[in-house]
Amino acid sequence: MSAREHAFNTVGGVPVHYARQPVAAYGTIGVPRTFHCTHNFFNKLDACFQELWRASPHGRANAVVSAGAQVTKPGAHGNGRAFDIDAIFWGGKTLVTRQFPTDTNYYLGVEAVLRKHFGVVLDYNYNAAHQDHFHVDDTVAVGFSRARSHTLFMQAVCYHIFGKRFRGNVDGDFGSGTQTALDEVCAELGVATPLTVLSNWNSFLDRVAARGMGVTAASSRLPADHQCTRR
């Protein structure tokens, strides 16, 4: 198996673009580019975006903007098992990942779909290096986890989409407050627990995706004293 065995310039039937300097400015639709990864990883990536088009109220996008797939570096990217997402352009909607603070619910709705297909998703809250892109890879199995990257996502869902307040808020520490908030959200969504059961986890992600992408940023914005704790 070669890390570059699969070349692609579309994913989910949508063109993949690149928008980083000096080629094009970040946040723009950029220019078409060919990327590489393994055959197996591409199949997962393609299935993920096909599901995202079905889940999004805007349907199939016009372009996916990526910062890269296989690159010469250690880890998942070097092995052709990772993909970075800068932005997605629909006809009536644009999601630029750095705009998480102003497009929070939609961002989290998209992230929920990504987590159905990839065990590793690094997002805006993970660290400063990932504020301008989603990183997805398949080096960990899909499913519920208390790992920091998973916990940040679940806390952000509880805090931003459902308005739950708990100790630490979005801090990556899965404590009793996070568990209580998550239990309340699952009850509100009608999702069975425990989330360690994969079918329950997928149901949770499906309903978070629908709730997140179905709510506008303006209507979901929290009061000033209800903002996410930054690290």
C-alpha positions in Angstrom: 0.0 0.0 0.0 1.4 3.4 -1.0 0.5 6.6 0.9 0.0 8.3 -2.5 -1.8 5.4 -4.3 -5.0 7.3 -4.8 -5.0 10.7 -6.6 -8.2 12.7 -6.4 -9.5 16.2 -7.3 -13.1 15.6 -6.2 -14.7 14.2 -3.0 -18.3 13.3 -2.7 -18.6 14.3 -6.3 -17.5 17.9 -5.5 -14.3 19.6 -6.7 -11.5 19.9 -4.1 -9.7 23.3 -4.1 -6.6 24.7 -2.3 -6.5 28.2 -0.8 -3.3 29.0 1.0 -0.7 31.6 0.1 0.9 32.1 -2.3 -1.6 30.2 -4.4 -4.8 31.9 -3.0 -5.9 33.6 0.2 -7.3 31.6 3.0 -11.1 31.8 3.2 -11.5 32.1 -0.5 -12.7 29.3 -2.8 -9.1 28.9 -4.1 -8.1 26.9 -7.1 -8.6 23.2 -8.1 -5.9 20.9 -7.0 -5.1 17.1 -7.0 -4.5 15.5 -3.7 -3.2 12.0 -2.7 -4.0 9.4 -0.1 -4.6 5.6 0.2 -7.5 4.0 -1.6 -9.1 3.0 1.7 -8.9 6.4 3.2 -10.4 8.0 0.1 -13.3 5.6 0.3 -14.0 6.8 3.9 -13.6 10.4 2.9 -15.9 10.1 -0.1 -18.6 8.4 2.0 -18.3 11.1 4.7 -18.9 14.0 2.2 -21.7 12.1 0.5 -23.4 11.9 3.9 -22.7 15.5 4.6 -24.5 16.6 1.4 -27.5 14.6 2.5 -27.4 16.0 6.0 -26.9 19.6 5.0 -30.0 21.8 4.3 -27.9 23.2 1.4 -27.4 19.9 -0.2 -24.3 19.2 -2.4 -21.6 21.8 -2.1 -19.8 23.5 -5.0 -16.3 23.1 -3.6 -14.4 21.7 -0.6 -11.3 23.6 0.2 -8.4 21.6 1.7 -5.0 22.5 3.2 -3.7 19.0 2.3 -4.0 15.2 2.4 -0.8 13.1 2.0 2.3 15.3 2.7 5.9 14.4 3.5 5.7 14.5 7.3 5.4 11.9 10.1 2.0 10.5 11.2 -1.3 10.2 9.5 -0.7 12.8 6.8 2.6 11.1 5.9 0.8 7.7 5.7 -1.9 9.1 3.4 -4.6 8.7 6.0 -5.5 12.3 6.9 -7.3 15.2 5.3 -7.5 18.9 6.3 -10.7 20.9 5.6 -10.4 24.7 5.5 -13.8 25.6 4.1 -16.9 24.3 2.3 -18.7 26.4 -0.3 -22.4 25.7 -1.0 -24.5 27.8 -3.3 -26.3 29.5 -0.4 -23.8 28.9 2.4 -20.1 29.1 3.1 -18.4 27.5 6.1 -14.9 28.8 6.8 -13.5 26.9 9.8 -11.8 29.9 11.4 -15.3 31.4 11.7 -16.2 29.0 14.4 -17.0 31.8 16.9 -19.6 33.3 14.6 -20.9 30.2 12.9 -20.7 27.8 15.9 -23.8 25.7 15.5 -23.3 25.0 11.8 -19.6 24.2 12.4 -20.5 21.7 15.1 -23.2 20.2 12.9 -20.7 19.5 10.2 -18.2 18.2 12.7 -20.8 15.7 13.9 -20.9 14.2 10.4 -17.1 14.0 10.3 -17.1 12.1 13.5 -19.4 9.4 12.1 -16.6 8.5 9.7 -13.3 9.3 11.4 -12.1 8.4 14.9 -9.8 11.5 15.0 -11.2 15.0 14.4 -9.2 18.0 15.6 -11.1 21.2 15.6 -11.1 24.9 16.5 -11.1 24.3 20.2 -8.3 21.7 20.1 -5.4 24.1 19.8 -4.4 27.3 17.9 -2.9 25.3 15.1 -6.3 23.8 14.2 -8.4 27.0 14.4 -8.2 27.3 10.6 -9.0 23.8 9.6 -10.6 20.5 10.6 -8.1 17.6 10.7 -9.6 14.2 10.1 -7.8 10.8 10.1 -8.7 7.1 10.6 -5.9 6.1 12.9 -8.4 5.6 15.7 -11.7 3.6 15.4 -14.9 5.6 15.2 -16.9 5.8 18.5 -17.5 7.5 21.8 -14.3 8.5 23.7 -13.3 10.6 26.6 -10.1 11.7 24.8 -9.6 15.5 24.9 -10.5 16.0 21.2 -13.8 14.1 21.7 -14.6 15.8 25.0 -14.1 19.3 23.5 -16.6 18.5 20.8 -19.2 17.1 23.2 -18.8 20.0 25.6 -19.1 22.5 22.8 -22.3 20.8 21.6 -23.8 20.9 25.1 -22.7 24.5 25.7 -23.3 26.2 22.4 -26.2 24.3 20.8 -28.1 23.4 23.9 -27.1 26.2 26.3 -25.9 23.9 29.1 -23.7 25.5 31.8 -21.4 23.3 33.7 -18.1 23.4 35.6 -15.2 24.1 33.2 -17.6 24.5 30.2 -15.5 23.8 27.1 -12.1 22.8 28.7 -11.5 19.2 27.4 -11.8 17.7 30.9 -14.6 15.1 31.0 -15.9 15.6 34.6 -19.2 15.1 36.3 -20.6 18.4 35.0 -19.9 17.3 31.4 -21.5 13.9 32.0 -24.6 15.5 33.5 -24.9 18.0 30.6 -24.4 15.2 28.0 -27.1 13.1 29.7 -29.5 16.0 29.6 -28.8 16.6 25.9 -29.2 12.9 25.1 -32.6 12.9 26.9 -33.6 16.1 25.0 -32.7 14.5 21.6 -34.2 11.1 22.5 -30.9 9.4 22.1 -30.4 6.1 24.0 -27.4 5.7 26.3 -24.7 4.8 27.0 -22.9 6.5 24.0 -20.2 3.8 24.2 -22.7 1.7 22.1 -21.8 2.6 18.5 -25.4 2.8 17.3 -26.2 5.3 20.2 -23.2 7.3 19.3 -24.2 7.5 15.7 -27.7 8.5 16.6 -26.3 11.3 18.8 -24.2 12.5 16.0 -27.0 12.4 13.5 -29.3 14.5 15.7 -26.5 16.9 16.6 -25.8 17.4 12.9 -29.5 18.0 12.2 -29.9 20.5 15.1 -26.6 22.3 14.4 -27.0 22.7 10.7 -30.7 23.6 11.0 -30.1 26.6 13.3 -28.7 30.0 12.1 -25.7 31.5 13.8 -27.7 34.7 14.7 -30.5 32.8 16.5 -28.0 30.6 18.3 -25.7 33.2 19.6 -25.3 33.1 23.4 -25.4 36.1 25.8 -22.1 37.8 26.5 -21.6 35.9 29.9 -22.2 32.6 28.2 -19.2 32.5 25.9 -16.8 29.6 25.5 -13.8 29.5 27.7 -10.7 30.0 25.5 -7.4 28.2 26.1 
